Amino acid sequence: MLLTSGCRHRQLSADDGCEEIACVHVTILWEDDEQPTKPSNGMMTHLFPVAQQAVTQAIRYPVGVDGGYIYPVNKTVYHPVCYDYEGNRTVYFRNEQSREQFEAYCQAATGTYNIYADMQPGEVTVAEPDPHTLYMARNEETFAVDVLPGDTLELLFEPDNVLHEYTFLIHGVKGLKNVSDIKGAISGMAGSYFPGLGKQTASASTILFTGVETYIDGQQHTWDADLQALFPAGWDDPVSGWTDDWIVGRFCAFGVVSLTDIRNRLTIECLTPAYRYYYASWGYWLGQWEETVSEQLWASMGVDGTPEEQQAWRARNGGFDIVLDNDERLVIPDEEGGGDGGGFDIGVGEWDDVIVPLG
């Protein structure tokens, strides 16, 4: 799994000293050395030969979370990439010999929609990344391997989390006390990423997610520390005008797809104890597109998509990336009846290139 067929490999330690062979010392620098979410299984270095070089096969080497020593198979010039190969349970990798086509992608999943949330043409359905972190680093400069036995080259990576987490709150919902389970879906999102190019896909995916909670009479809710952290200091009255029951959630993707014909629709599905489903969507409702979801998603990313820009947006948006009024869309009656059949199936499909469209 780790090496191309026919390649020689040796994982070195500092004690080896690289005295008998030429080797590369990889250093991985983390922005916060105490970061609790650093990958527990180390990182993978991936070296793609520069075009027109004699070597045509990419090579991969595992190193520790802070780096390690590796022995290059061939002397040539590479495009170096480093990534968290084992840290995410629903993201896989393919096309590993091509720098341009090497892709990290979310697992295919199945989903159903009712008449209020028609499927997007050509858009596949995937499970959201779990957890919401995938660390990668791509060095802009090429890396030349041309050393003698006993010499050591230094290769430095500074990984960042290439996944983005978005938060939302929907207020004015009625009857959430009658809900036994709740899930969500978001369309128009990037479900894959090209580590060798350092950019997300241009193809849109609908992402199914389960990180949704119901807050009965939200204004009376006692915030836990995790949710309270979403409200910035100095924001005086986060619940002013936010009436009735609330739906609060998070979802994760590689980003928002930046195509003019792609729009974002947030769909919520509620299940009652009697196994009846109730739906509502924002961004698209009763055959009409709305800008409420897309505008807030794009605004939350700022100009450069930095965490600081996202936090600044939340400070102006009630502590969330997206805030929506239910507008009488989702009402769960006390008496069971009137719900739509169906339901999101968040179970994932086969991992190797299976594409399951919305249906």
C-alpha positions as CSV (number, residue, x, y, z in Angstrom):
1,M,0.0,0.0,0.0
2,L,2.8,2.4,0.9
3,L,5.1,2.0,-2.0
4,T,5.1,1.7,-5.8
5,S,5.9,-1.8,-6.9
6,G,9.7,-2.3,-7.3
7,C,10.8,0.6,-5.1
8,R,13.2,0.2,-2.3
9,H,12.3,1.8,1.0
10,R,13.9,2.2,4.4
11,Q,12.3,4.1,7.4
12,L,15.3,5.7,9.2
13,S,15.7,7.0,12.7
14,A,17.9,9.7,14.0
15,D,20.2,7.1,15.4
16,D,20.9,5.8,11.9
17,G,22.5,9.2,11.1
18,C,22.3,8.6,7.4
19,E,26.0,7.6,7.5
20,E,25.9,4.9,4.8
21,I,23.1,6.2,2.5
22,A,21.8,9.5,1.3
23,C,18.5,10.4,3.0
24,V,16.0,13.2,3.6
25,H,15.0,14.5,7.0
26,V,11.3,15.6,7.0
27,T,10.3,18.3,9.5
28,I,6.6,19.0,10.1
29,L,5.8,22.2,11.8
30,W,2.4,22.8,13.4
31,E,1.0,26.2,14.0
32,D,0.2,25.3,17.6
33,D,2.5,22.7,19.1
34,E,-0.1,21.9,21.7
35,Q,-2.8,21.3,19.1
36,P,-4.9,18.5,20.5
37,T,-6.1,17.3,17.0
38,K,-2.7,16.6,15.6
39,P,-2.9,13.3,13.6
40,S,-2.3,10.3,16.0
41,N,-1.0,8.0,13.2
42,G,1.6,10.3,11.7
43,M,1.7,11.8,8.2
44,M,2.4,10.7,4.7
45,T,4.9,12.4,2.4
46,H,4.2,12.1,-1.3
47,L,6.8,13.0,-3.9
48,F,5.6,13.6,-7.5
49,P,8.4,13.7,-10.1
50,V,8.5,16.9,-12.1
51,A,7.4,16.3,-15.7
52,Q,10.1,15.4,-18.3
53,Q,12.2,13.8,-15.6
54,A,13.6,10.3,-16.1
55,V,11.6,9.0,-13.1
56,T,7.9,8.6,-13.9
57,Q,6.5,7.1,-10.7
58,A,5.4,9.0,-7.6
59,I,6.7,7.6,-4.3
60,R,5.2,7.8,-0.8
61,Y,6.8,7.6,2.7
62,P,5.1,7.5,6.1
63,V,6.7,9.7,8.8
64,G,5.8,10.6,12.4
65,V,3.4,13.4,13.3
66,D,6.5,15.8,13.6
67,G,8.4,14.2,10.7
68,G,11.2,11.7,10.4
69,Y,13.9,10.3,8.0
70,I,13.2,8.8,4.6
71,Y,15.3,7.3,1.9
72,P,14.6,8.6,-1.6
73,V,14.3,5.9,-4.2
74,N,15.6,7.9,-7.1
75,K,17.6,11.1,-7.5
76,T,15.4,13.6,-9.4
77,V,13.3,16.7,-8.9
78,Y,9.9,16.3,-7.1
79,H,6.8,18.2,-6.2
80,P,6.4,17.5,-2.4
81,V,3.1,17.0,-0.7
82,C,2.3,15.9,2.9
83,Y,-1.0,14.8,4.3
84,D,-2.9,13.0,7.1
85,Y,-3.5,9.7,5.4
86,E,-5.3,7.8,8.1
87,G,-6.9,10.6,10.2
88,N,-10.3,10.8,8.5
89,R,-12.8,7.9,8.4
90,T,-14.8,9.0,5.4
91,V,-12.2,10.6,3.1
92,Y,-10.2,8.4,0.7
93,F,-7.5,8.9,-1.9
94,R,-7.3,7.9,-5.6
95,N,-5.1,8.5,-8.7
96,E,-2.0,8.5,-6.5
97,Q,0.5,8.5,-9.4
98,S,-0.6,11.8,-10.9
99,R,0.0,15.1,-9.2
100,E,-2.8,16.8,-11.2
101,Q,-5.3,14.0,-10.6
102,F,-4.4,12.9,-7.1
103,E,-7.6,13.4,-5.2
104,A,-9.0,13.2,-1.6
105,Y,-12.7,12.5,-1.8
106,C,-15.7,11.9,0.5
107,Q,-17.4,8.5,0.5
108,A,-20.5,8.1,-1.7
109,A,-23.7,7.9,0.3
110,T,-27.4,7.6,-0.5
111,G,-30.2,10.1,0.2
112,T,-33.8,10.8,-0.6
113,Y,-35.7,14.0,-1.1
114,N,-39.4,14.9,-1.2
115,I,-41.1,17.4,-3.6
116,Y,-39.9,20.3,-1.5
117,A,-36.2,19.6,-2.1
118,D,-35.7,18.3,-5.6
119,M,-32.3,16.9,-6.5
120,Q,-29.7,19.0,-8.2
121,P,-28.9,17.8,-11.8
122,G,-25.6,16.0,-11.9
123,E,-24.9,16.4,-8.2
124,V,-23.7,13.3,-6.3
125,T,-24.4,12.6,-2.6
126,V,-21.6,12.0,-0.2
127,A,-21.1,11.6,3.6
128,E,-19.5,14.5,5.3
129,P,-15.8,14.2,6.4
130,D,-15.5,12.6,9.9
131,P,-13.8,14.1,11.8
132,H,-13.8,17.7,10.6
133,T,-10.0,17.8,10.1
134,L,-7.8,16.7,7.2
135,Y,-4.3,18.2,7.4
136,M,-2.3,18.8,4.3
137,A,0.7,20.7,3.1
138,R,1.9,21.4,-0.5
139,N,5.2,23.1,-1.1
140,E,5.2,25.6,-4.0
141,E,8.9,25.1,-4.7
142,T,10.2,21.8,-6.2
143,F,12.5,19.6,-4.2
144,A,15.7,18.3,-5.9
145,V,17.1,15.0,-4.6
146,D,20.8,14.8,-5.6
147,V,23.0,13.9,-2.6
148,L,25.9,11.5,-1.8
149,P,25.9,8.7,0.8
150,G,26.3,10.3,4.2
151,D,24.5,13.5,3.2
152,T,21.0,14.6,4.5
153,L,18.5,16.9,2.8
154,E,16.0,18.9,4.7
155,L,12.3,18.9,3.7
156,L,9.9,21.2,5.6
157,F,6.1,21.0,5.7
158,E,3.6,23.3,7.5
159,P,0.2,21.6,7.3
160,D,-3.2,23.3,7.5
161,N,-6.7,21.8,7.9
162,V,-8.1,21.9,4.3
163,L,-11.7,21.2,5.5
164,H,-14.1,23.9,6.5
165,E,-16.7,23.6,9.2
166,Y,-19.9,25.7,9.0
167,T,-22.5,26.3,11.7
168,F,-26.1,27.2,11.4
169,L,-29.2,28.1,13.5
170,I,-32.8,28.0,12.3
171,H,-35.3,29.7,14.6
172,G,-39.1,29.9,14.7
173,V,-39.5,26.1,14.3
174,K,-42.6,24.6,16.0
175,G,-43.1,21.1,17.5
176,L,-39.5,19.9,17.9
177,K,-40.6,18.2,21.1
178,N,-42.3,15.6,18.8
179,V,-39.0,14.8,17.0
180,S,-37.0,11.6,17.8
181,D,-34.2,12.1,15.2
182,I,-33.0,14.9,13.0
183,K,-30.5,15.0,10.1
184,G,-29.5,17.4,7.4
185,A,-28.1,17.9,3.8
186,I,-26.4,20.8,2.1
187,S,-26.0,21.1,-1.7
188,G,-23.5,22.9,-3.8
189,M,-20.5,21.9,-1.7
190,A,-17.0,20.6,-2.6
191,G,-16.8,16.9,-1.8
192,S,-13.2,16.4,-2.9
193,Y,-9.7,18.1,-2.9
194,F,-6.6,17.9,-5.1
195,P,-3.6,17.9,-2.7
196,G,-1.0,18.1,-5.5
197,L,-2.6,21.3,-6.8
198,G,-3.8,22.7,-3.5
199,K,-7.4,23.4,-4.5
200,Q,-10.9,22.0,-4.1
201,T,-12.9,20.3,-6.9
202,A,-15.1,22.4,-9.2
203,S,-17.8,19.7,-9.1
204,A,-20.7,20.1,-6.6
205,S,-21.8,17.5,-4.1
206,T,-24.7,17.2,-1.7
207,I,-23.3,16.4,1.7
208,L,-25.3,14.5,4.3
209,F,-24.6,15.2,7.9
210,T,-25.9,14.2,11.4
211,G,-24.5,17.0,13.5
212,V,-27.9,18.6,14.2
213,E,-29.6,19.3,17.6
214,T,-33.1,20.5,18.6
215,Y,-33.5,23.2,21.2
216,I,-37.0,23.4,22.6
217,D,-37.9,27.1,23.3
218,G,-34.4,28.2,22.3
219,Q,-34.5,31.4,24.2
220,Q,-34.6,29.4,27.5
221,H,-31.8,27.1,26.6
222,T,-28.9,26.7,28.9
223,W,-25.8,26.9,26.7
224,D,-23.1,24.4,27.1
225,A,-19.5,25.6,26.8
226,D,-19.1,24.3,23.2
227,L,-22.1,26.2,21.8
228,Q,-21.5,29.2,24.0
229,A,-18.1,29.6,22.3
230,L,-19.9,30.4,19.0
231,F,-21.2,33.6,20.5
232,P,-18.5,36.2,20.4
233,A,-17.7,38.3,23.4
234,G,-19.6,41.6,23.5
235,W,-22.6,40.4,21.4
236,D,-25.3,41.7,23.7
237,D,-28.5,39.7,22.9
238,P,-27.9,36.6,20.7
239,V,-31.5,35.5,21.1
240,S,-33.4,38.7,20.3
241,G,-36.1,37.9,17.8
242,W,-35.2,34.2,17.7
243,T,-38.5,32.7,18.9
244,D,-40.0,29.2,19.4
245,D,-37.9,26.1,18.9
246,W,-34.4,26.2,17.4
247,I,-32.4,23.8,15.1
248,V,-28.7,24.2,15.6
249,G,-26.1,22.2,13.6
250,R,-22.7,21.9,11.9
251,F,-21.5,20.5,8.6
252,C,-18.2,20.1,7.0
253,A,-16.8,20.2,3.4
254,F,-13.7,21.1,1.4
255,G,-15.5,24.4,0.6
256,V,-18.3,26.0,-1.4
257,V,-18.3,25.3,-5.1
258,S,-17.7,28.6,-7.0
259,L,-19.7,28.1,-10.1
260,T,-22.4,30.6,-11.1
261,D,-25.0,27.9,-11.8
262,I,-24.5,26.2,-8.4
263,R,-26.7,27.2,-5.5
264,N,-26.8,26.0,-1.9
265,R,-29.8,24.4,-0.4
266,L,-29.9,23.4,3.3
267,T,-32.4,20.6,3.9
268,I,-33.6,19.4,7.3
269,E,-35.3,16.0,7.9
270,C,-37.1,15.2,11.1
271,L,-38.3,11.8,12.2
272,T,-41.1,11.3,14.8
273,P,-41.5,8.3,17.1
274,A,-44.2,7.1,14.8
275,Y,-41.6,6.9,12.0
276,R,-43.1,9.8,10.0
277,Y,-40.7,12.2,8.2
278,Y,-41.1,16.0,8.0
279,Y,-38.9,18.1,5.7
280,A,-38.1,21.7,5.1
281,S,-35.4,23.4,3.0
282,W,-33.8,26.9,2.8
283,G,-32.2,28.2,-0.4
284,Y,-34.7,26.3,-2.4
285,W,-38.4,26.0,-1.4
286,L,-41.6,25.1,-3.3
287,G,-39.8,25.4,-6.7
288,Q,-38.1,28.7,-6.0
289,W,-34.4,29.4,-5.4
290,E,-33.5,31.8,-2.6
291,E,-30.2,33.5,-1.8
292,T,-30.4,33.2,2.0
293,V,-28.0,30.2,2.3
294,S,-25.6,30.9,-0.5
295,E,-25.1,34.6,0.6
296,Q,-24.3,33.7,4.2
297,L,-22.0,30.8,3.2
298,W,-19.9,33.0,0.9
299,A,-19.9,35.8,3.4
300,S,-18.6,33.5,6.1
301,M,-15.5,32.6,4.0
302,G,-14.4,36.2,3.7
303,V,-11.9,37.2,1.0
304,D,-9.2,34.6,1.7
305,G,-11.2,31.9,3.6
306,T,-9.2,32.2,6.7
307,P,-10.4,31.2,10.2
308,E,-10.0,34.8,11.3
309,E,-12.4,36.0,8.6
310,Q,-14.9,33.3,9.5
311,Q,-14.8,34.3,13.1
312,A,-15.3,38.0,12.2
313,W,-18.4,37.0,10.2
314,R,-19.8,35.1,13.1
315,A,-19.3,38.1,15.3
316,R,-21.7,40.0,12.9
317,N,-24.1,37.1,12.4
318,G,-25.1,36.0,15.9
319,G,-22.2,33.6,16.4
320,F,-23.1,31.4,13.4
321,D,-22.2,31.2,9.8
322,I,-25.9,30.8,8.7
323,V,-29.0,32.1,10.6
324,L,-32.4,31.4,9.1
325,D,-36.0,32.0,9.9
326,N,-38.2,28.9,9.7
327,D,-41.0,31.0,8.1
328,E,-43.6,28.3,9.0
329,R,-41.8,25.7,6.9
330,L,-41.1,23.1,9.5
331,V,-44.0,22.4,11.8
332,I,-44.2,19.1,13.6
333,P,-47.8,18.4,14.8
334,D,-48.6,16.9,18.1
335,E,-51.0,14.4,16.4
336,E,-49.0,12.0,14.3
337,G,-49.9,12.2,10.6
338,G,-49.3,14.2,7.5
339,G,-45.6,13.4,7.3
340,D,-43.8,12.4,4.1
341,G,-42.3,9.0,3.7
342,G,-38.6,8.4,2.8
343,G,-35.6,9.5,4.8
344,F,-31.9,10.2,4.5
345,D,-29.8,7.1,4.6
346,I,-26.5,8.3,6.0
347,G,-24.9,4.9,5.6
348,V,-22.0,5.1,3.1
349,G,-21.4,3.1,0.0
350,E,-18.4,1.3,-1.4
351,W,-15.2,3.4,-1.0
352,D,-13.6,2.9,-4.4
353,D,-15.1,5.3,-6.9
354,V,-18.8,4.4,-6.4
355,I,-21.0,7.4,-7.4
356,V,-24.5,7.3,-6.1
357,P,-26.8,10.1,-7.4
358,L,-29.6,11.5,-5.4
359,G,-32.8,9.5,-5.9
